[in-house]
Amino acid sequence: MKLARIGAFFAGKIISSNLTEVTDFACKICKRILEYNKGGLVSKNVSKKRFDYLISSYKYYGIIRKLILDFKFEDKKYLYKFLSSKLILLIKQYMNNNNIDSVVYVPISFRRYYERGYNQSYILAKEISNNIGVPLLKYGIIKVKHNERQSELAHEHRYNNTKNAFRANRLYDYKDKTILLVDDIYTTGNTVNECSRVLKESGVKKIVVATVAIA
C-alpha cells in the first residue's frame, strides 16, 4: 500500500477525540469497519521518572499497532508521515505555551541497524523536527550496548535490559535545555527513562517524551 493510498484506506468520520472511545474507519476496498481506540492528547506531568512530560497520539491497539509493526519491522518506511501527523499536531499544541530547544530520538545498536536498515525513531524525529521548526540533534544519544528487544521480554526484565545501554553525545551542549525525546511506542517507559537519565546527567533541564502510541 503506497503512501498516497493511506488517506483512502482511513476514510471515515472521527466520532470523538477521547482516547478511551472508539472511532470507526471503513476500508474503501472491502468496506470492512476497522476499530481502534482513537488517539487523543495524552499529555501529563510524570512522577517517579527521569523525564518530565509525556505526549502520545494513539493507543497501541488494532490497526495502529499493525501499522507501527509494519513501519518498524517490514521496511514500510513510507508510513512515517501518517504515523507522525497526529503527534506533530499534539506537540505543536504543547508548544503554544512551552519551549522546546532540540529534538533527539531513541537510538538503536549498530547490529540492529544492520539487521533492519534504518532506525524508525530517527525517521519520526526528523519529520517532527522539520514540521515544528526545532533542530534535530543527530546521534544526540548513542547506544553503547546491544541488548534484547524490549518487546520480547517480560515487563519485569525490561529495566535491566536497558540499564547503562545509552550515553549522551558529548559533542552537544545540553546544559539547561528542554529536549523532545522521540520514540515509536511507550510501554513500560524503561527505554525513554534510561535515555532521559543520561540526558539529565548531561545537564538537560526538562525532557518531553513523544511517542506515536502508548500501550
C-alpha positions as a printed Julia matrix, in Angstrom:
215×3 Matrix{Float64}:
   0.0    0.0    0.0
   1.6    3.22  -1.16
   1.68   6.42   0.86
  -0.83   8.07  -1.46
  -3.41   5.46  -0.53
  -3.17   5.94   3.23
  -5.82   8.67   3.17
  -8.19   6.45   1.21
  -7.58   3.49   3.48
  -8.53   5.5    6.55
 -11.7    7.04   5.14
 -14.11   7.62   7.99
 -15.65  10.07  10.39
 -13.94  10.93  13.65
 -16.5   10.41  16.37
 -14.5   11.53  19.38
 -11.05  12.75  20.36
 -11.28  10.94  23.69
  -8.59   8.28  23.97
 -10.93   5.73  25.56
 -13.7    5.95  22.98
 -13.86   4.03  19.75
 -13.56   5.52  16.28
 -14.75   3.56  13.24
 -12.91   3.62   9.91
 -14.09   1.85   6.77
 -11.75   0.4    4.2
 -12.83   1.71   0.79
 -11.76  -1.54  -0.83
 -13.59  -4.13   1.27
 -15.92  -1.78   3.25
 -14.89  -3.55   6.45
 -15.16  -1.43   9.57
 -11.8   -1.05  11.33
 -11.94  -0.21  15.0
  -9.29   1.02  17.37
  -9.03   3.46  20.2
  -8.5    6.79  18.53
  -5.63   8.91  19.69
  -6.42  11.85  21.88
  -3.99  14.06  23.7
  -2.09  12.02  26.25
  -0.2   14.8   27.95
   0.72  14.76  31.57
   3.39  15.57  34.04
   5.2   12.4   35.02
   6.34  11.48  38.52
   8.94   8.91  39.54
  10.52   9.07  36.08
  13.59  10.83  34.72
  11.54  12.63  32.07
   9.02  15.34  32.87
   6.19  15.15  30.37
   4.61  12.58  28.07
   2.79  13.14  24.78
   1.36  10.26  22.77
  -1.14  10.22  19.94
  -2.66   6.74  19.75
  -3.46   3.7   21.81
  -1.24   0.78  20.74
  -4.11  -1.31  19.52
  -5.73  -2.72  16.37
  -4.83  -1.1   13.06
  -2.44   1.38  14.68
  -0.49  -1.5   16.21
  -0.29  -3.21  12.82
   0.88  -0.06  11.07
   3.6    0.57  13.65
   4.84  -3.03  13.39
   4.87  -2.78   9.58
   6.74   0.52   9.78
   9.23  -0.86  12.27
   9.89  -4.39  11.0
   8.53  -4.72   7.45
  10.5   -1.93   5.74
   7.39   0.2    5.21
   9.19   3.44   5.91
   6.64   5.44   3.93
   4.21   5.09   6.87
   6.19   7.68   8.85
   4.12  10.58   7.52
   0.81   9.13   8.62
   2.12   7.87  11.95
   3.73  11.19  12.86
   0.98  13.53  11.61
  -1.24  13.42  14.71
   1.75  13.56  17.03
   3.06  16.68  15.3
  -0.25  18.44  15.94
  -0.15  17.5   19.62
   3.44  18.68  20.0
   2.56  21.99  18.36
  -0.32  22.31  20.8
   2.1   21.73  23.67
   4.48  24.32  22.22
   1.81  27.03  22.35
   2.78  27.53  25.98
   6.09  25.69  26.3
   9.53  25.94  24.73
  11.49  23.08  23.15
  15.16  23.64  22.28
  16.1   20.43  20.45
  14.78  17.08  19.25
  16.53  13.77  19.93
  15.45  10.17  19.41
  15.96   6.74  20.92
  18.94   5.13  19.11
  19.39   1.52  18.12
  22.6   -0.52  18.13
  24.76  -0.91  15.01
  23.78  -4.58  14.92
  20.07  -3.75  14.99
  20.58  -1.07  12.33
  22.41  -3.58  10.13
  19.53  -6.06  10.5
  16.74  -3.52   9.9
  18.44  -0.97   7.66
  17.0    2.06   9.43
  16.02   3.49  12.81
  12.28   4.12  12.87
  12.59   6.6   15.75
  15.08   8.7   13.79
  12.72   8.83  10.8
   9.87  10.01  13.04
  12.08  12.54  14.83
  13.32  14.01  11.54
   9.75  14.52  10.31
   8.72  16.06  13.64
  11.76  18.35  13.66
  11.03  19.59  10.14
   7.41  20.34  10.99
   7.81  22.05  14.37
  10.87  24.09  13.41
  13.14  22.73  16.16
  16.62  21.38  15.31
  17.24  17.64  15.36
  20.41  16.51  17.13
  21.58  13.52  15.09
  23.22  10.95  17.35
  22.2   13.1   20.32
  22.01   9.85  22.29
  24.34   6.95  21.49
  23.58   3.27  22.01
  26.61   1.72  23.69
  25.24  -1.75  24.37
  23.37  -4.18  22.13
  20.54  -5.67  24.13
  17.5   -7.84  23.59
  14.39  -6.37  22.02
  12.18  -4.93  24.76
   9.1   -6.33  23.04
  10.44  -9.87  23.52
  10.93  -9.54  27.28
   8.59  -9.75  30.23
   7.98  -6.35  31.86
   9.98  -7.25  34.96
  13.13  -7.85  32.87
  12.96  -4.68  30.77
  14.62  -2.38  33.27
  17.86  -4.4   33.45
  17.82  -4.81  29.67
  18.1   -1.05  29.11
  20.3   -0.17  32.09
  23.53   1.56  31.01
  22.7    0.97  27.34
  22.92   4.66  26.35
  25.05   7.76  26.76
  24.56  11.37  25.76
  26.68  12.64  22.89
  29.31  14.94  24.42
  29.51  16.97  21.21
  26.27  18.72  22.17
  25.71  21.29  24.9
  22.71  20.11  26.88
  23.01  22.48  29.83
  19.63  23.92  30.89
  17.95  22.8   27.63
  14.44  21.44  27.1
  14.6   18.33  24.93
  11.94  16.5   22.96
  12.74  12.77  23.05
  11.04  10.76  20.28
  10.27   7.04  20.19
   7.67   4.91  18.43
   5.92   3.18  21.36
   5.65   3.82  25.1
   5.13   0.56  27.01
   6.83   0.41  30.4
   8.8    3.6   29.81
  12.11   1.94  30.67
  13.83   2.82  27.39
  12.92   6.51  27.34
  13.55   6.69  31.08
  17.13   5.43  30.68
  17.69   7.83  27.76
  16.31  10.61  29.93
  18.65   9.69  32.77
  21.78  10.2   30.66
  20.38  13.44  29.25
  19.61  14.81  32.71
  23.1   13.85  33.89
  24.44  15.86  30.94
  22.67  18.99  32.14
  19.26  18.84  30.46
  16.68  20.81  32.41
  13.44  19.29  31.08
  12.56  16.29  28.9
   9.33  15.88  26.95
   8.82  12.35  25.65
   6.76  11.99  22.44
   5.62   8.64  21.07
   3.23   7.61  18.33
   1.43   5.16  20.61
   1.11   4.18  24.23
   0.47   0.59  25.31
